[in-house]
Amino acid sequence: MTESNEMSSATRRVRESYSARADEYTALFGEVAQMDAVDRDRIASWAQRIRGPILDAGCGPGHWTAFLADRGHEVEGVDLVPEFVEVAIRRHPHLSYRVRSLSDPVIAEASLGGVLAWYSLIHADAEELPVLLRAIRRGLKEGGELLVGFFDGPDGEPFPHAVTTAYYWSVDGMARLLEREGFAVVDSDARVQDGRRPHASLSAVAV
């Protein structure tokens, strides 16, 4: 497990913030059974369309990586946080996990059938997010799909996430960013639940 020697201050802040709370996060969100059934259904339905390897970008403790592998997909998980990757390897030793940022040359060009970025881009601001989307597009083969989960709200507006500052995006705003980076939107979903921030997800195909 290696990582780039170069890291922006914002990326370093995210890594350090999650490293400090990795055990707490894993206890609360480290199992697929703890996730909302809507999320499980959304990811499972998306994965049925994917042909080729999948990258679980920002895999955390590796639960979604294992979820996809259990459905017959070739999948690898990457995450900024060494503590998460250590947990993922310990829990799922038969799968591949690496400590990486998407801003590193982690993805071979046009090598992937799908990328899952499930709430893993929420800490990227309006300057960094297009860079990460560009890296994802570069790694996807034509016709490959991205599924991104995020918090629905005013485009690029920061909010005090429990771990470190995160940013809202509207479905339309995320769609515009994706279209500028070489994607075509396939579908989207948004929901509001009592006592929780509005959620959204969007799938897009590399064109």
N, C-alpha and C positions, 0 to 999 in steps of 0.2 A: 504494500500500500504506500504509494508515493503521491506527492502533490506538487503543484507549481511553486517555485520560489517567489513568484510575483503575485501579489494579491492586493486588490484595492482596499482602502481603509473600511469601506462599507461592507465588503465581503468578509474581511477579517472580523468586523464587529458581529456580523451574523454568525459566523462560525464560533466565535468565543461565547456569544450569548447562548447558543444551543448547547455547546460543550458543557457549560456550567449547569445546565438543566436537563441534560440528556437522560438521566435516570428518571426524573419526574415525568418528562415527556413520554418516555417509553412505557412507563406504568399507566399513563392515561390514554395513550393513542397508539400503542405498539402492536395491537392485534387487530386483524380485520374484523373480528367479532365485535369490537368496540366501535366500529365505524357505522355510520348511518346506512340502512339498507338501500337508500336511494343511491349512495355513492357506490356501493358494491354492484348494484345493477347497472349503473352507468358505465363503470369501468369494464365489467364483464361483457356488456353489449358492444362497446367500442372494440374490445380485444378480438371479438369474433370476426371483425373485418380485416384484421391485420395479417399480412403475409410477409414473413421475414422477421429478423431479430427486433426485439423491443428493448429500449433503454428506459429504465425507471429513474428519471432525473430528479435528484433530491429524495432519495429512497428512504431516508430516516432509518428506523430499525429494521427495515426490509420486509415489512408485512405485505405491501402491494406487489413487490417483486415475486414473493412466494405465491401470492394469489394468482398471478399471471402464469408462473411456471406450472402450477398445479393444473392449469387449463391447457397445458401442452405447448406453451410458447417458449422459445429461446429468449431469455431475458437476462439482463445485467442491471445491477443497481449501482448508482454513484451518488455520493453525498459529500458535502463540504466537511462534515463533522466526523472526525476520527472515532469518537465514542459511539456514534450511531453505526458506523461501518463495523466496528468490533462486535457490537450486539448482533447485527445482521448476520455476520459470519458465524458467530456462536450459535445462533438459533437456526440458521439455514446453511450448514456447511457445504451442502451439495451445490449451492448457487454461487455466482460470481458477484462480488462487491468490491468497489474501489473508492478511495478518497480522491475526489476530483471536483472541480468547479466546471460548469459548462463553458466558462470563458477560457479554460485550458483546451488544448487540442485533444479532447477526450474522444471525439467521435470521428471515425474515418469517414471521409466524404462519400455520400450516397450509399451508405452501408446498412441503413436501418429501414425496417418496415413500419416502425411506430416508436413514438416517444410519449411516455406518460409523465406529465409535469403537474402532479396533483398537489396543489397549494405549495409548490416548491419555488414558484417565481414571485410570491407575494411580497418579498422583501426587496425586490428590484425596483428602483425608481424609474421615472420617465426617461432618464438618460441610459440607464443600464439595461432595461427590459428589452429594447430593440436589439441590443448586442446579443443577448441570450437567445432571443427568437431567431436571429440570423444564424447563430451556431447550430441551433436545432434544425433549421431548414437545410443547412449545409450537410448535416449528417443523414438526413432522410433521402431515400431514393425517391424519384418521381412517383407519385401515387401513394407514398407513405403518409401516415397520419399522426398528427399531434393531438393529444387530449390534455387540456389544461384546466385545472380547477383554481378558482380565485374568489375573492370577496367582492361582491357587487356593490358599486357605489360610484361617486364622482371620479372621473378619470385622473389617476395619479395623485389623489388626495391621501396624505399619510394618516395613519391612525395608530394608537398605542396598543399594538398586539401584545399578548401576554409575555412573549419572549423578547422581541425587539421590534422597532418600527416597521410597519408594513404599509402597503398601499392598495387602495381600492382601484378597480377598473370596472367600467360598465361593459355589458356584452357588446354594445356597438363600438365602444372605444377599443376593446381588445380585438375585435374583428378588424378594425381599421389597421391596427398595428400589424396583425398577421398578414393582411392583404399586401401591405407595403413590403413585407419580407418574403413574399413568394408563396403565400398560402391562399387557398380558397376555402371559405367556411363551409363545413358540411352541415352541422347542426349546433344548437346551443340549448342550454337549460338554465333556469334561474328559479330560486325558491327562497321564501322567507319563513323562518320558524320562530315561534315565540321565544324571546329572550336571547336570540342569537343574531349575529350579523347576517345580512343577506348573502347567500351563496350563489355562485354561477359556475358553469362549465361550458367549454366550447371545444368542438373538434374541428380540425381543419386539415386539408390534404395539401401536400406539397405539389406545386404545379410548375 
